[in-house]
């Protein structure tokens, strides 16, 4: 198994689950406006997986100018992770059915909180099914891990820092192009992007099967935006798909900073500037 990669293949996961030290396997199914993940989990999930709710376990309450998915309370996050078997010395593997977007949020959050061995199942639930492997509707018993989160192990930006960062570094907007340009905005009160941000839709980091593109191809894509030449930060709508972008960057060998509040926090304050159109800034 290539333990240097943040991704794990179906074959590698299957082998790990059959080992003497299986990973904590977390199902992070979530789709904005889609079916509730817990209901889909109950209908069928990977054997031994525990369900993690993005809104409840991986984010704090929305609103208050903090965006739609602010970082969770640290003690509550730690308790939620311990209930699903997360321990400091145990590998954690995450999957979803949304091209790993929600799983990426959990991947980033666990690493931000100090866990050093976190992987995402490349291709997620679809890849497992495509391999002809079984699902189960068995509800696993609660576990008791020992993970104690320590915040700040990965860099983040506050809204006040982000405007300056866009002038000195490379700020990537991970949303679809039409949202970046301000043509549509299905979730937030204002349309457009942070001035100076460059649009790099994160869904272009995966192929039609939902698997991430090869590392060399991802590296070429990111170098085209200037990643590697300047310090890079990423935002999206609410800090979820931006984590997916950071995962793709990690696969390609790059590091980056997350603006957790993202566009939903930025545009909640009408005094902050908004840019539209395809030109940077």
C-alpha positions in Angstrom: 0.0 0.0 0.0 1.3 3.5 -0.9 0.9 5.1 2.4 2.4 8.4 1.1 -0.8 9.1 -0.9 -3.9 10.6 0.7 -5.9 8.3 -1.5 -6.6 4.6 -1.0 -7.8 2.2 -3.8 -10.7 -0.3 -3.4 -8.2 -3.2 -3.5 -6.0 -1.6 -0.8 -9.0 -0.9 1.4 -10.4 -4.4 1.0 -7.0 -5.8 2.1 -6.7 -3.4 5.0 -10.2 -4.3 6.3 -9.2 -7.9 6.4 -6.0 -7.2 8.3 -5.3 -7.5 12.0 -5.5 -3.7 12.4 -8.4 -2.5 10.2 -8.9 1.2 9.7 -11.8 3.2 11.1 -14.0 3.4 8.1 -16.3 6.4 7.9 -19.2 6.9 5.5 -19.6 10.7 4.9 -22.4 10.7 2.4 -23.8 14.1 1.8 -25.3 16.1 -1.1 -26.7 19.6 -0.9 -30.4 19.3 -1.6 -30.1 15.5 -2.0 -31.3 12.6 0.0 -30.2 12.6 3.6 -27.0 10.6 4.0 -28.1 8.7 7.1 -31.1 7.3 5.2 -28.9 6.2 2.3 -26.4 4.7 4.8 -29.1 2.7 6.4 -30.0 1.2 3.1 -26.5 0.0 2.4 -22.9 0.8 3.2 -19.4 -0.7 3.2 -19.0 -3.4 5.9 -17.8 -2.0 9.2 -18.4 1.6 8.2 -19.8 4.2 10.6 -21.9 7.1 9.3 -20.7 10.7 9.9 -23.1 13.5 9.3 -21.4 16.5 7.6 -23.8 19.1 9.0 -23.8 17.7 12.5 -20.3 16.3 13.0 -18.1 18.2 10.6 -19.4 21.7 10.9 -20.7 24.1 13.4 -24.2 25.8 13.3 -24.5 28.0 10.2 -25.2 31.7 10.2 -24.0 34.5 12.3 -21.8 35.7 9.5 -19.6 32.5 9.7 -20.9 30.8 6.5 -22.9 27.7 5.9 -20.3 25.2 7.2 -18.1 26.9 9.8 -15.5 24.8 11.6 -17.1 22.7 14.3 -16.6 23.1 18.1 -13.5 21.2 18.8 -14.7 19.2 21.8 -17.9 18.2 19.9 -15.9 17.2 16.9 -13.6 15.1 19.0 -16.4 13.3 20.7 -18.1 12.6 17.4 -14.9 11.1 16.0 -14.3 9.0 19.1 -17.8 7.5 18.9 -16.9 6.1 15.4 -13.6 4.6 16.5 -11.2 7.3 15.5 -7.9 6.9 17.5 -4.6 8.6 17.2 -2.7 5.5 16.1 -5.4 4.1 13.8 -5.7 4.8 10.1 -9.0 6.5 9.1 -10.5 5.9 5.7 -13.3 8.1 4.4 -15.7 7.7 1.5 -18.9 9.2 0.1 -21.0 9.1 -3.1 -20.2 12.7 -4.2 -16.9 12.4 -6.0 -15.2 12.5 -2.5 -16.2 16.1 -1.8 -17.7 15.4 1.6 -15.0 12.8 2.4 -12.4 15.5 1.6 -14.0 17.8 4.2 -13.5 15.1 6.8 -10.0 14.4 5.5 -9.0 18.0 5.9 -10.7 18.5 9.2 -9.1 15.4 10.9 -5.7 16.5 9.7 -6.3 20.1 10.8 -7.2 18.6 14.2 -4.0 16.6 14.4 -4.7 13.2 13.0 -1.8 12.2 10.7 -3.1 9.0 9.0 -6.2 9.8 7.0 -7.1 8.5 3.6 -9.9 8.9 1.1 -11.3 6.0 -0.9 -10.6 7.0 -4.5 -13.9 6.8 -6.4 -15.9 6.3 -3.2 -19.0 4.1 -3.0 -19.3 3.9 -6.8 -15.8 2.4 -7.1 -16.6 -0.2 -4.4 -19.8 -1.1 -6.2 -18.1 -1.2 -9.6 -15.6 -3.8 -8.2 -18.6 -6.1 -7.3 -18.0 -5.9 -3.6 -20.8 -6.2 -1.1 -22.7 -3.6 0.9 -24.5 -4.2 4.2 -27.4 -2.6 6.1 -26.0 -3.8 9.4 -25.7 -0.9 11.9 -22.3 -1.1 13.6 -22.0 -0.8 17.3 -20.6 2.4 18.6 -16.8 2.3 19.2 -14.7 4.3 21.6 -11.6 5.8 20.1 -9.1 7.9 21.9 -8.6 10.8 19.4 -8.1 14.1 21.1 -8.2 17.0 18.5 -5.7 19.8 18.6 -6.8 22.7 16.4 -4.6 24.5 13.9 -2.4 21.7 12.5 -3.2 23.0 9.0 -3.2 26.6 7.9 -6.4 28.6 7.5 -7.4 32.1 6.5 -9.9 34.4 8.2 -12.0 36.7 6.0 -9.9 39.7 6.9 -6.8 37.9 5.7 -8.2 36.6 2.5 -8.5 40.0 0.7 -4.8 40.6 1.3 -3.9 37.1 0.4 -5.5 37.5 -3.0 -3.2 40.4 -3.8 0.0 38.7 -2.6 -0.6 34.9 -3.2 -2.7 32.7 -5.4 -6.3 32.4 -4.3 -8.2 29.7 -6.0 -12.0 29.6 -6.2 -13.0 26.0 -6.4 -16.7 26.5 -7.5 -18.1 26.0 -10.9 -17.4 28.7 -13.4 -20.9 30.1 -13.6 -20.9 30.7 -9.9 -17.5 32.3 -10.0 -18.6 34.6 -12.8 -21.7 35.6 -10.9 -24.1 34.2 -13.5 -26.0 32.0 -10.9 -25.9 31.7 -7.2 -28.1 28.9 -5.8 -27.1 29.0 -2.2 -25.8 32.4 -1.1 -27.2 36.0 -1.0 -24.7 37.4 -3.5 -23.2 36.2 -6.8 -19.6 36.6 -7.9 -16.2 36.0 -6.4 -13.6 37.5 -4.1 -11.6 40.1 -6.1 -8.3 38.6 -7.2 -9.4 35.0 -7.1 -8.7 32.6 -9.9 -11.4 30.1 -10.9 -10.2 26.5 -10.7 -13.4 24.3 -10.6 -12.5 21.4 -8.3 -14.8 18.9 -10.2 -12.3 19.1 -13.1 -9.8 17.2 -10.8 -11.8 13.9 -11.3 -12.6 11.8 -14.2 -16.1 10.5 -15.3 -15.8 7.6 -12.9 -15.3 9.9 -9.9 -11.7 8.9 -9.4 -9.0 11.6 -9.1 -6.9 12.2 -12.2 -3.4 10.8 -12.1 -1.0 12.8 -10.0 1.1 14.0 -13.0 -2.0 15.3 -14.7 -3.2 17.1 -11.6 0.3 18.6 -11.1 0.2 19.9 -14.7 -3.2 21.4 -14.2 -2.3 23.2 -10.9 1.0 24.5 -12.3 -1.1 26.1 -15.1 -2.8 28.2 -12.4 0.5 29.1 -10.8 0.4 26.6 -7.9 4.0 25.9 -6.8 5.1 29.4 -7.8 3.2 31.3 -5.1 1.6 30.4 -1.8 -1.8 29.1 -2.5 -5.2 29.3 -0.7 -8.5 27.8 -1.7 -12.2 28.7 -1.0 -15.5 27.5 -2.4 -19.1 28.1 -1.3 -18.9 26.9 2.3 -15.5 25.2 2.8 -16.4 21.7 1.6 -15.4 21.4 -2.1 -12.4 23.7 -1.3 -11.1 20.7 0.8 -11.6 18.5 -2.3 -9.3 20.9 -4.1 -6.8 20.7 -1.4 -6.9 16.9 -1.5 -6.3 17.0 -5.3 -3.4 19.4 -4.7 -2.0 16.9 -2.1 -2.2 14.1 -4.6 -0.2 16.3 -7.0 2.4 17.1 -4.3 1.3 20.6 -3.4 0.2 22.2 -0.2 -2.4 24.9 0.3 -4.4 26.9 2.9 -8.1 26.7 3.4 -10.4 29.7 3.8 -13.1 27.8 5.8 -15.8 30.5 5.8 -15.5 30.7 2.0 -18.0 32.6 -0.2 -20.9 32.1 2.1 -19.1 33.9 4.9 -17.5 36.5 2.6 -20.7 37.7 0.9 -22.7 37.7 4.3 -21.0 41.1 4.9 -22.2 43.5 2.2 -19.3 45.8 2.9 -16.9 43.3 1.4 -16.1 43.7 -2.3 -17.6 41.3 -4.9 -16.2 40.8 -8.4 -18.1 39.3 -11.4 -17.2 38.1 -14.8 -14.3 35.9 -16.0 -11.4 38.3 -15.5 -9.4 37.9 -12.3 -10.5 40.5 -9.8 
